[in-house]
Amino acid sequence: MPAETTDPAPLEVDYLVIGAGAMGMAFVDTLLTETDATVAIVDRYDQPGGHWTRAYPFVRLHQPSVFYGVNSRELGTGAIDAVGLNAGLHELATGDEVLAYFDDVMRRTFLASGRVSYFPMSNYDGPAEDGAQRFTSLVSGRTTDVVVRRRVVDATYMNVTVPSMTTPRYAVAAGVRVIAPNDLVGLTSRPAHVTVVGSGKTGIDACLWLLQHGVDPADISWIMPRDAWLFDRARIQPGPPAAPEPGGVEPDPALGSGAADQLIAALESGGLVMRLAPDVVPTAFRCATVTRAELDELRRIDDVLRHGRVTAIDVDRIEFGDVTVPAQPGTLYVDCTADGLEPRPPVPIFDGSRMTLQAVIPCQQVFSASLAAYVEASYDGDDLKNELCPPGPHPSTHLDLPKYMLDIGTRTRRWSEDPELRAWIGTARSVVRVPDDASLQTDEAAAFIRHALAEAGAPVG
């Protein structure tokens, strides 16, 4: 192997951005629009797009394409899907379309500006002894020092993970075949039975892919550690909020009588959120969206295993801690348990010579990164910037659903106090405007939600 070499003269830039995923790209795009700053982007992959470069081939956005990507360039055409399970709603970009889009933004916007240097297939090493920042090419071994005049921006902190990047978190016995959803498209023979492991968006996608390819629902099992509340995608579309479907769901007494339960029941009866099984009360909320047509498809799968997390899979059985259920020998297991929304401890986004990008509105990472760039460019002092951009941890449990609504209302009211910030947000393409009752945006509603969460024992930041 050739010896590592170091560039003789360091690169000098205003910002060093670590990561060319969706958040890093959104941040740089707004920074270029709002300032004359120079930027170096270091990324471990061969092309921009972050986790999209490792996603399964049939992945699509689960929100309209027009809400995703960088502010300066629209993703997709704004078309309405005419066929399929998303028919009548705004198009959802495929993984290939997302990657082509980010590549185009990098080449035609960033690099063409003359203010961005891009270093793919490189590992950020941290500060060097002389105070410069350092990264190393994973291909050539060349080490480059960077003098950063303003900030180092960590766009990797959220640590988005997809199944192809991890191994199963449970024991797998010899003779058991477990694959990532990426490998479904490479099947060369029909499995006798398929079991999808994981109840998140990836698990939903895997089940829908199997059903759309003609697999008999009786030949599919679905391991669902936790049922989740799901957004109705029809309610999250560009333009005026869609009206709920006629004949809203009646409040479910099984939800409970607490204030938080009443809030969730109101969101369900209003048509904003839905559940897979009418007789199972969800205990999770992860911001996933589905259409009613997709929900109907998923409900064709009868064998849903609700015993918690898998601890081990053997040829003839699946273990869930103290619970064991039989398994068909020869079953193909599709592992969808990677945590795409890994819980991360919130840290200040603005901190001296560093920035750590995080969701400001939970689950709206690209908008949050764009907002952080605008605030960085437009305001003075880290205290004010952090007040405007407090991190919003990813939701996990059902109680995070009312907290999600509280966060939107609280932050929207704070931002609306600043005319310039309000105007910028009004033009931001990447903000997903979740419809809700306007009454949820009042101070009285915020106080009630805080009371409801406290009553349920859920901490509120």
C-alpha positions as CSV (number, residue, x, y, z in Angstrom):
1,M,0.0,0.0,0.0
2,P,1.3,3.5,-0.8
3,A,2.3,5.7,2.2
4,E,-0.2,8.3,3.3
5,T,0.5,11.8,2.1
6,T,-0.5,15.2,3.4
7,D,-1.3,18.1,1.2
8,P,1.4,20.7,1.7
9,A,-0.9,23.7,2.1
10,P,-4.2,23.5,4.1
11,L,-7.5,24.3,2.5
12,E,-9.1,27.5,3.9
13,V,-12.9,27.8,4.1
14,D,-15.6,29.4,6.2
15,Y,-17.4,26.2,7.0
16,L,-16.4,22.6,7.0
17,V,-19.5,20.4,6.7
18,I,-19.2,16.7,7.7
19,G,-21.7,14.7,5.7
20,A,-23.4,15.1,2.3
21,G,-26.7,13.5,3.3
22,A,-30.0,15.3,3.1
23,M,-29.3,17.5,6.2
24,G,-25.8,18.5,5.1
25,M,-27.0,19.3,1.6
26,A,-30.0,21.3,2.8
27,F,-27.8,23.3,5.2
28,V,-25.2,24.2,2.5
29,D,-27.9,25.1,0.0
30,T,-29.4,27.7,2.3
31,L,-26.0,28.9,3.4
32,L,-25.0,29.6,-0.2
33,T,-28.2,31.5,-0.8
34,E,-28.0,33.6,2.3
35,T,-24.2,34.3,2.5
36,D,-21.1,34.6,0.5
37,A,-19.4,31.8,2.6
38,T,-17.1,29.2,1.2
39,V,-17.7,25.5,2.2
40,A,-15.8,22.2,2.2
41,I,-18.0,19.1,2.3
42,V,-16.4,15.8,3.5
43,D,-18.4,12.6,3.1
44,R,-17.7,8.9,3.5
45,Y,-19.7,7.8,0.5
46,D,-19.0,8.0,-3.2
47,Q,-22.0,10.3,-4.0
48,P,-24.2,12.7,-2.0
49,G,-27.3,11.4,-0.4
50,G,-26.2,9.8,2.8
51,H,-28.3,6.8,3.8
52,W,-30.1,7.0,0.5
53,T,-27.0,5.5,-1.1
54,R,-27.6,2.3,1.0
55,A,-31.4,2.1,0.9
56,Y,-33.4,-0.7,-0.6
57,P,-34.2,-0.4,-4.3
58,F,-37.9,0.0,-3.9
59,V,-37.8,2.7,-1.3
60,R,-39.8,5.9,-1.9
61,L,-40.3,9.0,0.1
62,H,-43.3,8.7,2.3
63,Q,-44.0,12.4,2.0
64,P,-44.6,14.4,-1.2
65,S,-41.5,15.0,-3.2
66,V,-42.1,18.8,-3.2
67,F,-41.4,18.8,0.6
68,Y,-38.0,17.2,0.3
69,G,-34.5,18.2,-0.6
70,V,-32.9,21.6,-0.7
71,N,-34.8,24.9,-0.9
72,S,-33.3,26.2,-4.1
73,R,-34.3,23.3,-6.3
74,E,-37.6,21.4,-6.4
75,L,-37.5,17.6,-6.3
76,G,-39.8,16.0,-8.9
77,T,-42.3,17.7,-11.1
78,G,-45.2,18.3,-8.7
79,A,-47.2,15.7,-10.5
80,I,-50.2,13.9,-9.0
81,D,-50.0,10.1,-9.1
82,A,-52.6,8.6,-11.3
83,V,-52.2,5.0,-10.5
84,G,-51.1,2.8,-7.6
85,L,-51.6,3.0,-3.8
86,N,-50.7,6.7,-3.8
87,A,-53.2,7.6,-6.6
88,G,-54.6,11.1,-6.3
89,L,-51.8,12.4,-4.2
90,H,-48.5,14.2,-4.9
91,E,-45.8,12.0,-6.3
92,L,-43.3,10.2,-4.1
93,A,-39.7,10.2,-5.4
94,T,-37.9,6.9,-5.7
95,G,-34.5,6.3,-4.1
96,D,-32.9,6.6,-7.5
97,E,-34.6,9.9,-8.1
98,V,-33.5,11.3,-4.8
99,L,-29.9,10.3,-5.5
100,A,-30.0,11.8,-9.0
101,Y,-31.4,15.0,-7.5
102,F,-28.7,15.4,-4.9
103,D,-26.0,14.6,-7.4
104,D,-27.5,17.3,-9.7
105,V,-27.6,19.8,-6.8
106,M,-24.0,19.1,-6.0
107,R,-22.7,19.5,-9.5
108,R,-25.0,22.3,-10.9
109,T,-25.5,24.4,-7.8
110,F,-22.8,23.7,-5.2
111,L,-19.7,23.1,-7.3
112,A,-20.8,25.5,-10.1
113,S,-20.9,28.3,-7.5
114,G,-17.2,28.1,-7.1
115,R,-17.6,28.3,-3.3
116,V,-17.9,24.7,-2.5
117,S,-15.2,22.0,-2.4
118,Y,-16.5,18.4,-2.2
119,F,-14.5,15.4,-0.9
120,P,-16.4,12.1,-1.3
121,M,-14.9,8.8,0.0
122,S,-13.2,10.7,2.8
123,N,-13.2,10.2,6.6
124,Y,-13.2,13.2,8.9
125,D,-10.4,12.7,11.4
126,G,-11.0,15.7,13.7
127,P,-8.7,18.5,14.7
128,A,-5.0,18.3,13.9
129,E,-2.3,19.3,16.4
130,D,-2.0,22.8,14.9
131,G,-5.7,23.5,15.3
132,A,-6.7,22.8,11.7
133,Q,-9.3,20.2,10.9
134,R,-8.2,17.0,9.1
135,F,-9.8,14.4,6.8
136,T,-8.3,11.5,4.9
137,S,-9.3,9.9,1.6
138,L,-10.5,6.4,2.0
139,V,-9.2,5.6,-1.5
140,S,-5.8,7.3,-1.8
141,G,-4.9,7.7,1.8
142,R,-4.1,11.4,1.2
143,T,-4.7,13.6,4.3
144,T,-5.9,17.1,4.0
145,D,-5.8,19.9,6.6
146,V,-8.5,22.5,6.6
147,V,-8.4,25.9,8.2
148,V,-12.0,26.7,9.2
149,R,-12.7,30.4,9.7
150,R,-16.2,30.1,11.1
151,R,-17.6,26.7,12.1
152,V,-17.3,22.9,11.7
153,V,-20.8,21.6,11.0
154,D,-21.6,18.0,11.9
155,A,-24.4,16.8,9.6
156,T,-24.0,13.2,10.7
157,Y,-25.1,13.4,14.3
158,M,-28.6,12.1,13.7
159,N,-27.0,8.8,12.6
160,V,-29.8,7.7,10.2
161,T,-29.4,3.9,9.6
162,V,-31.0,1.6,7.1
163,P,-31.0,-2.3,7.3
164,S,-28.1,-2.8,4.8
165,M,-25.9,-0.8,7.2
166,T,-26.5,-3.1,10.3
167,T,-26.8,-6.7,11.3
168,P,-29.9,-8.1,13.1
169,R,-30.1,-7.3,16.8
170,Y,-31.2,-10.8,17.7
171,A,-29.5,-14.2,17.6
172,V,-29.9,-16.1,14.3
173,A,-29.3,-19.9,14.4
174,A,-27.4,-21.7,11.7
175,G,-29.7,-22.6,8.8
176,V,-32.0,-19.6,9.2
177,R,-31.9,-17.2,6.3
178,V,-32.2,-13.5,7.2
179,I,-31.8,-10.8,4.5
180,A,-32.0,-7.0,4.3
181,P,-34.9,-5.7,2.2
182,N,-32.3,-4.7,-0.4
183,D,-31.9,-8.4,-1.2
184,L,-35.6,-9.0,-2.0
185,V,-35.1,-7.8,-5.5
186,G,-32.4,-10.5,-6.0
187,L,-34.6,-13.5,-5.2
188,T,-34.1,-16.3,-7.6
189,S,-36.7,-18.7,-6.2
190,R,-40.0,-18.5,-4.4
191,P,-39.7,-18.7,-0.6
192,A,-42.0,-21.1,1.1
193,H,-42.9,-18.4,3.7
194,V,-41.8,-14.8,4.4
195,T,-41.6,-13.2,7.8
196,V,-41.0,-9.4,7.9
197,V,-39.3,-8.4,11.2
198,G,-40.0,-4.8,12.2
199,S,-43.0,-2.5,12.3
200,G,-41.6,0.8,11.1
201,K,-41.7,2.4,7.7
202,T,-39.2,-0.1,6.3
203,G,-41.3,-3.0,7.5
204,I,-44.4,-1.4,5.9
205,D,-42.6,-1.0,2.6
206,A,-41.4,-4.6,2.7
207,C,-44.9,-5.9,3.3
208,L,-46.4,-3.8,0.5
209,W,-43.6,-4.9,-1.9
210,L,-44.4,-8.5,-1.2
211,L,-48.2,-8.0,-1.6
212,Q,-47.7,-6.0,-4.8
213,H,-45.6,-8.8,-6.2
214,G,-48.5,-11.3,-5.8
215,V,-47.4,-13.0,-2.6
216,D,-50.4,-14.6,-0.9
217,P,-51.1,-12.8,2.4
218,A,-51.3,-16.2,4.0
219,D,-47.7,-16.7,3.1
220,I,-46.6,-13.6,5.0
221,S,-46.0,-13.1,8.7
222,W,-45.3,-9.7,10.2
223,I,-43.4,-9.3,13.5
224,M,-44.7,-6.1,15.0
225,P,-43.0,-5.2,18.3
226,R,-45.2,-2.1,18.7
227,D,-48.1,-0.8,16.7
228,A,-47.7,2.8,15.7
229,W,-49.9,5.7,15.0
230,L,-49.6,6.6,11.3
231,F,-50.3,9.9,9.5
232,D,-52.8,9.8,6.7
233,R,-50.7,11.0,3.8
234,A,-53.8,12.6,2.2
235,R,-53.8,15.1,5.0
236,I,-50.1,16.1,4.5
237,Q,-50.1,17.5,1.0
238,P,-49.2,20.8,-0.6
239,G,-51.8,23.5,-0.6
240,P,-54.8,23.8,1.6
241,P,-55.3,21.0,4.2
242,A,-57.4,18.1,2.9
243,A,-60.7,17.5,4.6
244,P,-60.8,14.3,6.7
245,E,-62.5,11.3,5.1
246,P,-66.3,11.2,5.6
247,G,-67.5,9.2,8.6
248,G,-64.6,9.8,11.0
249,V,-63.5,7.2,13.4
250,E,-65.4,7.2,16.7
251,P,-63.3,7.8,19.8
252,D,-62.1,4.4,21.1
253,P,-62.8,3.9,24.8
254,A,-59.8,1.5,24.9
255,L,-57.5,4.5,24.5
256,G,-58.2,5.5,28.1
257,S,-59.7,8.5,29.8
258,G,-56.6,10.6,30.5
259,A,-56.1,14.0,28.9
260,A,-53.4,12.6,26.6
261,D,-55.6,9.8,25.5
262,Q,-58.4,12.3,24.7
263,L,-56.0,14.3,22.6
264,I,-54.9,11.2,20.6
265,A,-58.5,10.1,20.2
266,A,-59.4,13.6,18.8
267,L,-56.5,13.3,16.3
268,E,-57.8,9.9,15.2
269,S,-61.4,10.9,15.0
270,G,-60.4,14.0,13.0
271,G,-58.6,11.7,10.4
272,L,-55.1,12.9,10.9
273,V,-53.7,9.7,12.3
274,M,-54.7,6.1,11.7
275,R,-53.8,2.6,13.0
276,L,-53.2,-0.7,11.4
277,A,-55.6,-2.8,13.6
278,P,-58.8,-1.2,14.8
279,D,-58.8,-3.4,17.9
280,V,-55.1,-2.6,18.9
281,V,-54.2,0.6,20.6
282,P,-50.8,1.8,19.2
283,T,-48.1,2.5,21.7
284,A,-45.6,4.0,19.2
285,F,-45.4,7.1,17.0
286,R,-42.6,7.5,14.5
287,C,-44.0,10.0,11.9
288,A,-44.6,7.4,9.2
289,T,-47.3,8.1,6.7
290,V,-49.5,5.8,4.7
291,T,-52.5,6.2,2.4
292,R,-55.8,4.5,3.2
293,A,-55.3,2.2,0.2
294,E,-51.9,1.1,1.7
295,L,-53.5,0.5,5.0
296,D,-56.2,-1.7,3.4
297,E,-53.4,-3.7,1.7
298,L,-51.5,-4.2,4.9
299,R,-54.6,-5.3,6.7
300,R,-54.7,-8.3,4.3
301,I,-51.9,-9.8,6.4
302,D,-53.5,-11.7,9.2
303,D,-50.5,-13.3,10.9
304,V,-49.2,-10.3,12.8
305,L,-47.0,-11.3,15.8
306,R,-47.3,-8.8,18.7
307,H,-45.0,-10.3,21.4
308,G,-42.5,-7.5,21.6
309,R,-38.9,-7.5,20.2
310,V,-37.4,-10.7,18.8
311,T,-34.5,-12.1,20.8
312,A,-33.7,-15.2,18.7
313,I,-34.7,-17.0,15.6
314,D,-34.2,-20.7,15.1
315,V,-35.1,-23.0,12.3
316,D,-38.4,-24.0,13.9
317,R,-39.2,-21.2,16.4
318,I,-39.0,-17.5,17.1
319,E,-38.2,-16.3,20.6
320,F,-39.5,-13.1,22.1
321,G,-37.9,-13.2,25.5
322,D,-40.2,-15.4,27.6
323,V,-42.6,-16.1,24.6
324,T,-41.8,-18.6,21.9
325,V,-43.9,-19.2,18.8
326,P,-43.4,-21.9,16.1
327,A,-41.9,-21.0,12.8
328,Q,-42.1,-22.7,9.4
329,P,-38.8,-24.3,8.4
330,G,-37.4,-22.6,5.3
331,T,-38.9,-19.3,6.2
332,L,-37.2,-16.2,4.6
333,Y,-36.8,-13.5,7.2
334,V,-36.6,-9.9,6.0
335,D,-34.9,-7.8,8.7
336,C,-36.3,-4.3,8.9
337,T,-35.2,-3.5,12.5
338,A,-32.6,-0.8,11.7
339,D,-33.4,2.4,13.7
340,G,-33.8,5.0,11.0
341,L,-34.8,7.5,13.8
342,E,-32.3,6.6,16.5
343,P,-32.8,8.4,19.8
344,R,-30.0,10.9,20.2
345,P,-29.4,13.1,23.2
346,P,-30.2,16.7,22.2
347,V,-27.2,19.0,22.2
348,P,-27.0,22.7,21.4
349,I,-27.0,23.2,17.6
350,F,-24.8,26.3,17.8
351,D,-21.8,25.9,20.1
352,G,-18.8,28.2,19.5
353,S,-16.7,26.9,16.6
354,R,-19.1,24.0,15.9
355,M,-22.6,23.3,14.8
356,T,-24.4,20.0,15.3
357,L,-27.4,19.7,13.0
358,Q,-30.5,18.1,14.5
359,A,-34.3,18.1,13.9
360,V,-35.8,21.4,15.1
361,I,-39.3,20.2,14.1
362,P,-39.2,16.4,14.9
363,C,-39.0,14.3,11.8
364,Q,-38.5,17.3,9.5
365,Q,-34.7,17.0,9.1
366,V,-34.2,18.9,5.9
367,F,-36.3,21.9,6.9
368,S,-34.5,21.9,10.2
369,A,-31.1,22.0,8.5
370,S,-32.2,24.8,6.2
371,L,-33.6,26.8,9.1
372,A,-30.4,26.3,11.1
373,A,-28.4,27.7,8.1
374,Y,-30.8,30.7,7.8
375,V,-30.5,31.5,11.5
376,E,-26.7,31.1,11.3
377,A,-26.6,33.6,8.5
378,S,-29.1,36.1,9.9
379,Y,-28.7,36.4,13.6
380,D,-25.9,37.1,16.1
381,G,-25.0,35.2,19.2
382,D,-25.3,31.5,19.9
383,D,-27.8,32.1,22.8
384,L,-30.4,33.6,20.4
385,K,-29.7,31.1,17.7
386,N,-30.2,28.2,20.1
387,E,-33.4,29.8,21.4
388,L,-34.7,29.9,17.8
389,C,-33.5,26.4,17.0
390,P,-34.0,24.1,20.0
391,P,-33.5,20.4,19.0
392,G,-36.6,18.4,18.8
393,P,-35.9,14.7,19.7
394,H,-37.3,12.0,17.4
395,P,-40.7,10.7,18.6
396,S,-41.0,7.1,19.8
397,T,-44.0,6.4,22.0
398,H,-47.6,7.3,21.5
399,L,-47.3,10.1,24.0
400,D,-44.8,11.8,21.6
401,L,-47.8,12.4,19.3
402,P,-49.4,15.2,21.4
403,K,-45.8,16.4,22.2
404,Y,-45.2,16.6,18.5
405,M,-48.2,18.8,18.1
406,L,-47.1,20.9,21.1
407,D,-43.6,21.4,19.6
408,I,-45.0,22.5,16.3
409,G,-47.4,25.0,18.0
410,T,-44.8,26.3,20.4
411,R,-42.1,26.8,17.8
412,T,-44.4,28.2,15.2
413,R,-45.6,30.9,17.6
414,R,-42.1,31.8,18.6
415,W,-41.0,32.1,14.9
416,S,-44.1,34.1,14.0
417,E,-42.9,36.9,16.4
418,D,-40.0,37.7,14.0
419,P,-41.4,39.1,10.7
420,E,-38.3,38.3,8.7
421,L,-38.0,34.7,10.0
422,R,-41.8,34.2,9.5
423,A,-41.4,35.4,5.9
424,W,-38.5,33.1,5.3
425,I,-40.4,30.1,6.6
426,G,-43.3,31.1,4.5
427,T,-41.1,30.6,1.4
428,A,-39.2,27.5,2.6
429,R,-40.1,24.7,0.3
430,S,-39.0,21.9,2.6
431,V,-41.3,22.6,5.5
432,V,-44.1,20.0,5.9
433,R,-47.1,21.8,7.1
434,V,-48.9,19.2,9.2
435,P,-52.6,20.1,9.3
436,D,-54.3,20.3,12.6
437,D,-57.0,22.1,14.3
438,A,-56.0,25.8,14.6
439,S,-57.0,25.6,18.3
440,L,-54.0,23.4,18.9
441,Q,-51.8,26.4,18.2
442,T,-53.1,28.6,21.0
443,D,-51.4,29.2,24.4
444,E,-54.4,27.5,26.1
445,A,-54.0,24.4,23.9
446,A,-50.2,24.3,24.7
447,A,-51.0,24.5,28.4
448,F,-53.5,21.7,28.1
449,I,-51.1,19.5,26.2
450,R,-48.4,20.1,28.8
451,H,-50.9,19.2,31.5
452,A,-51.9,16.0,29.6
453,L,-48.3,14.9,29.2
454,A,-47.4,15.6,32.8
455,E,-50.5,13.7,33.9
456,A,-49.3,10.7,31.8
457,G,-45.8,10.9,33.2
458,A,-44.2,12.1,29.9
459,P,-41.4,14.7,30.4
460,V,-41.7,17.9,28.3
461,G,-38.6,19.8,27.5
